[in-house]
Amino acid sequence: MPAKPLLDAALATRRILVQAKDVVYVKGILEGYGGLAVVFAEQGGELTLATPHSRAAELDAFIADLSGEIPSMRCL
């Protein structure tokens, strides 16, 4: 039996790219935001952030703030 996908239409996702050394930093900062999103690491610094649609604007604001702290970060 195939496994169910981890992400579905009930979740809003955002993809970002950071340097590999910044992955732990992003995860640590996100933990302090009270379950705002979960992080899936694709490869190296490719991250998928997933949150309920009701918190998508909050996640977008988080990403905007984070881009000021990590200048090399890119949205995919």
KOLPA-888148 format. One record per residue (C-alpha): x, y, z; chain. Coordinates in Angstrom, 3 decimals. Layout:
N
SITE         X         Y         Z  chaine
SITE         X         Y         Z       A
...
//
This chain:
76
SITE         X         Y         Z  chaine
SITE     0.000     0.000     0.000       A
SITE     1.504     3.368    -0.972       A
SITE     2.093     5.906     1.771       A
SITE    -0.199     8.927     1.924       A
SITE     1.439    12.226     0.981       A
SITE     2.558    14.341     3.923       A
SITE     1.224    17.533     2.370       A
SITE    -2.258    18.043     1.008       A
SITE    -4.679    20.795     0.033       A
SITE    -5.431    21.557     3.707       A
SITE    -1.968    23.088     4.073       A
SITE    -0.370    26.183     2.620       A
SITE     3.254    25.617     1.668       A
SITE     6.148    27.934     1.020       A
SITE     9.519    26.868    -0.344       A
SITE    12.716    28.667     0.558       A
SITE    16.384    28.129    -0.134       A
SITE    19.019    28.861     2.502       A
SITE    22.617    27.813     2.855       A
SITE    22.971    24.374     4.449       A
SITE    24.541    25.967     7.517       A
SITE    21.363    28.035     8.086       A
SITE    18.888    25.118     8.123       A
SITE    19.231    24.490    11.864       A
SITE    18.909    28.233    12.521       A
SITE    15.642    28.421    10.540       A
SITE    14.233    25.376    12.345       A
SITE    15.225    26.793    15.732       A
SITE    13.642    30.178    15.074       A
SITE    10.469    28.550    13.767       A
SITE    10.123    26.433    16.931       A
SITE     9.761    29.658    18.917       A
SITE     6.674    30.630    16.904       A
SITE     4.244    28.270    18.645       A
SITE     3.687    25.696    15.935       A
SITE     3.461    28.195    13.102       A
SITE     4.756    25.686    10.567       A
SITE     6.554    22.424    10.078       A
SITE     9.763    22.216     8.087       A
SITE    10.592    19.581     5.503       A
SITE    14.196    19.574     4.303       A
SITE    14.422    18.503     0.688       A
SITE    18.148    18.555     0.076       A
SITE    20.819    20.826     1.449       A
SITE    19.108    24.119     2.166       A
SITE    15.908    23.562     0.163       A
SITE    13.112    23.806     2.725       A
SITE     9.362    23.433     2.469       A
SITE     7.393    25.181     5.217       A
SITE     3.807    23.984     5.721       A
SITE     1.053    25.574     7.782       A
SITE    -2.753    25.613     7.884       A
SITE    -4.256    28.109     5.427       A
SITE    -5.511    30.146     8.387       A
SITE    -1.878    30.926     9.309       A
SITE    -0.488    31.484     5.805       A
SITE    -0.267    35.277     6.200       A
SITE     1.598    34.809     9.478       A
SITE     4.024    32.438     7.761       A
SITE     4.551    34.952     4.942       A
SITE     5.389    37.632     7.520       A
SITE     7.807    35.222     9.220       A
SITE     9.545    34.559     5.895       A
SITE     9.787    38.293     5.161       A
SITE    11.372    38.924     8.576       A
SITE    13.700    35.968     8.159       A
SITE    14.923    37.241     4.795       A
SITE    16.229    40.320     6.616       A
SITE    18.278    38.094     8.918       A
SITE    19.504    35.726     6.184       A
SITE    20.358    37.898     3.164       A
SITE    21.227    34.886     0.984       A
SITE    17.754    33.325     1.480       A
SITE    15.590    32.964    -1.600       A
SITE    11.950    32.017    -2.080       A
SITE    11.456    29.219    -4.578       A
//
